[in-house]
Amino acid sequence: MEKAEAPQEKKQYQEIGQHLRQQIIDGHYPVGSRLPPERQLAETWGVSRTIVREALLMLELEGTVDIRQSSGVYVMRIPSDSDDAEEAFFRSDVGPFEMLQARQLLESNIAAFAAKMATKADIENLRRTLEQEQRAIALNDSSQDNDKLFHLLLAGATQNQMLLDTVTSVWRHHEASPLWQQLRPQFETRAYRLKWLGDHQTILAALRRRDVMGSWQAMWQHLENVKNTLLELSDADAPDFDGYLFESVPIFQGKLM
């Protein structure tokens, strides 16, 4: 039972994000003020700048801060107790296969749109994230969730905040699934991380080419691979198993039906 609880432990970037959020609540950084630079925050907390960057991204996605390129990170709002109620909402009982189906429908089209909208900076951020994951795999380091970061950066590359917010919401529901929490350690083995890294590299290659349909297909296949792996690892008799309810997203002649 102790092993089953381990995946629910917070990652470093989540802990740093919570520390920063609490400092904002406590009035250390009022609305409109600028947070210290990444380098200073990394030295303060004794972590890498990558972890600080992910913590800041987490706060930006929830609307607490605004990351402005070449300017800094600014406080946009003071978090409140309602945020706790929001977290309870994301712990609703929705299975991982339902989430994957939603992601396949949503993120495949987002990848296609990002192929048109992504800036050079977006492409560079995605490339850097894959390099970070490659190094992390070599070091057997699982402290950074580069997988999730890649998908959120890709959604952000559409330049559409609503799409980014939607993907963030779906991911949070997915991660709150009890079955996903149980199976997550098996998904984070070196072999599977290398497999997802390869999928992400294929997606990025299509984005670089501005290949709209290729980007759609690469993301669709990536999430199909995730779904098939989840089916292999799941216990079909488990109460939370919902794999038999959800078919793959149908495709006809390379197009979404």
Secondary structure as the mmCIF struct_conf table of DSSP 4:
data_model
#
loop_
_struct_conf.conf_type_id
_struct_conf.id
_struct_conf.beg_label_comp_id
_struct_conf.beg_label_asym_id
_struct_conf.beg_label_seq_id
_struct_conf.end_label_comp_id
_struct_conf.end_label_asym_id
_struct_conf.end_label_seq_id
HELX_RH_AL_P HELX_RH_AL_P1 GLU A 2 GLU A 5
HELX_RH_3T_P HELX_RH_3T_P1 ALA A 6 GLN A 8
BEND BEND1 GLU A 9 GLU A 9
HELX_LH_PP_P HELX_LH_PP_P1 LYS A 10 LYS A 11
HELX_RH_AL_P HELX_RH_AL_P2 GLN A 12 ILE A 25
TURN_TY1_P TURN_TY1_P1 ASP A 26 GLY A 27
BEND BEND2 HIS A 28 TYR A 29
TURN_TY1_P TURN_TY1_P2 VAL A 31 GLY A 32
STRN STRN1 ARG A 34 ARG A 34
HELX_LH_PP_P HELX_LH_PP_P2 LEU A 35 PRO A 37
HELX_RH_AL_P HELX_RH_AL_P3 GLU A 38 TRP A 45
TURN_TY1_P TURN_TY1_P3 GLY A 46 GLY A 46
BEND BEND3 VAL A 47 VAL A 47
HELX_RH_AL_P HELX_RH_AL_P4 ARG A 49 LEU A 61
TURN_TY1_P TURN_TY1_P4 GLU A 62 GLY A 63
BEND BEND4 THR A 64 THR A 64
STRN STRN2 VAL A 65 ARG A 68
TURN_TY1_P TURN_TY1_P5 GLN A 69 SER A 71
STRN STRN3 GLY A 72 VAL A 75
TURN_TY1_P TURN_TY1_P6 ASP A 81 ASP A 81
HELX_RH_AL_P HELX_RH_AL_P5 SER A 82 PHE A 90
TURN_TY1_P TURN_TY1_P7 ARG A 91 ARG A 91
BEND BEND5 SER A 92 SER A 92
HELX_RH_AL_P HELX_RH_AL_P6 PRO A 96 MET A 117
HELX_RH_AL_P HELX_RH_AL_P7 LYS A 120 ALA A 138
TURN_TY1_P TURN_TY1_P8 LEU A 139 ASN A 140
BEND BEND6 SER A 143 GLN A 144
HELX_RH_AL_P HELX_RH_AL_P8 ASN A 146 GLY A 156
TURN_TY1_P TURN_TY1_P9 ALA A 157 GLN A 159
HELX_RH_AL_P HELX_RH_AL_P9 GLN A 161 ALA A 176
HELX_RH_AL_P HELX_RH_AL_P10 PRO A 178 PHE A 187
TURN_TY1_P TURN_TY1_P10 GLU A 188 GLU A 188
BEND BEND7 THR A 189 THR A 189
HELX_RH_AL_P HELX_RH_AL_P11 ARG A 190 ARG A 208
TURN_TY1_P TURN_TY1_P11 ARG A 209 ARG A 210
HELX_RH_AL_P HELX_RH_AL_P12 VAL A 212 LEU A 233
BEND BEND8 SER A 234 SER A 234
TURN_TY1_P TURN_TY1_P12 ALA A 236 ASP A 237
BEND BEND9 ALA A 238 ALA A 238
TURN_TY1_P TURN_TY1_P13 PRO A 239 ASP A 240
HELX_RH_3T_P HELX_RH_3T_P2 GLY A 243 LEU A 245
HELX_LH_PP_P HELX_LH_PP_P3 GLU A 247 PRO A 250
STRN STRN4 ILE A 251 PHE A 252
TURN_TY1_P TURN_TY1_P14 GLN A 253 GLY A 254
STRN STRN5 LYS A 255 LEU A 256
#
